Amino acid sequence: MTLVILGEIGQLGLELARRTDPAETVILGREVAEFTDPESCAALVRDSGASAVINTVAYTAVDQAEREEALAATINATTPGAI
């Protein structure tokens, strides 16, 4: 089984990466995945051959998200939906 974890710098992503078998886990962070591009993220996951995916990516800066509503919606809804 191959597990893909999206997001590697937040609390959840770091903890999941620490607790999984590196031989069976692919971690995709910002340097590889462009979370504002739903189709490219979906392609990365598809091409990984993953058996399971855990998405830990989220736009969580509430005040800033109110100013950048479209960006927050893409990261929190559209990209996960594409995956």
Secondary structure, DSSP 4 states (H G I P E B T S, - for coil): --EEEE-SSSHHHHHHHHHS-GGGEEEE-TTT--TT-HHHHHHHHHHHT-SEEEE------HHHHHHSHHHHHIIIIIHHHH-
